[in-house]
Amino acid sequence: MTVKLGRYLAALTIAVPLSGACAQPRSGISVTIDTSAAEAVLKAVTGDLTDAESLARTALELPGIQAMIAKEHRYVPAASADSFIAAVLATVNGRGGEPFALREIRDNPAQVRTLLANLTSRKTELSGRLTDRLGMYAPRGLTLHTTLAVVLGSHQNGWVPDQKTPVFYIDAGFQSGDADALIAVAAHELFHVVQGAVQPDWSAALAASTSSSPEMREMHNVHAALLNLVIEGMADYVGDPRALPGDGSGIERARREYTRNLARSSESFALFDTIIYRLYRDPDAPLESLLNIGFGGSWEQTGYYVGFAMASAIERYVGRERLQELVASPPEDFVLEYVAVERRAADRNLMRPAASSVEAASASRRSLSAHGTPAR
């Protein structure tokens, strides 16, 4: 993900044409929870063979199913409207449901059925919870209508189609039947929608630099790492399951994961400092590999928790209003704000970034000021 300078907040409004119950807007934010796609798939694959094809065709009319097929097609070219119908028929006939994940739903529908019933019966409460949590940290002046679209039958836990589409798709089959855990995940991902709404295009910053200047390539790479830190760290802070209610197994597991990762902040900060050191001093550093080490799931996304710790300190010592402002600012501003907080707070629990990381963030900020956009 990438961010360029973004301080424009004028009355930005985004509308979403999906159906569902919508929480009343608070602070300009509203969230619709739409379970229609998941319900249609569940009905189709757990019904009788005589109705399966007509139910599958009805499901195909829903935007959530169309989005799911498009997402699956990116990874499995065989995924299409026709193969979806064939997969439903095969599943109901007792065969596999590939290229979609339908067989498990047919064999064990109870958990998904309970989850969807919970989401439906608590829709106003849960959409209100998301609305409130997002509104706490969204920049002032932002009006945003967004949708949590629950799908079923994909091989993806969840996804946002692109930076400017205010919809988060989440597959009910991955959520262990825990509606509160699903909402915590959605708070993180929907905050990316908030961030994307107030920032220009992110796509360029993670691509390889096109500059012939070694210094500009270094600045590009540092900016990309700081951007990942802020985007994911702040979203993790907003979606903190420890700050949200619920006592199901899914959300309890998420809380333990947060606590474990935050307990090793000294190691996480050290790894992040090491990555920044390489990016700042080697114009030919492998950006993709280093970002994967800092933020990839195979490395337990330690950079997320570095950004989380920074966001927590900024809110505690400077205030939530400043954190809201930083959502629309360059990532360098966020990091340098934390540096200032750590230096004056006299709090032993705050990690001190390496001097080389502070130097790199400062240099990247000067480059932004000089060129008006991130280095390419």
Buried (B, 14 or more C-beta within 10 A) or exposed (E): BBBBBBEEBEEBEBEBEBBBBBBEBBBBBBBBBBBBBBBBBBBBBBBEEEEBBEBBBBBBEBBBBBBBBEBBBEEBEEBBBEBBBBBBBBBBEEEEBBBBBBBBBBEEBEBBBEBBEBBBEBBEEBBBBBBBBBBBBBBEBBBBBBBBBBBBBBBBEBBBEEBBBBBBBBBBBBBBBBBBBBBBBBBBBBBBBBBBBBBBEBEBBBEEBEBEEEEBBBBBBBBBBBBBBBBBBBBBBBBBBEBBEBEBEBBBEBBEBBEEBBEBBEEBBBBBBBBBBBBBEBBEBBBEEBBEBBBBEEEBBBBBBBBBBBBBBBBBBBEEEBBBBBBBBBBBBBBBBBBEBBEEBEEEEBBEBBEBBBBBBBBBBEBBEEEEEBBB
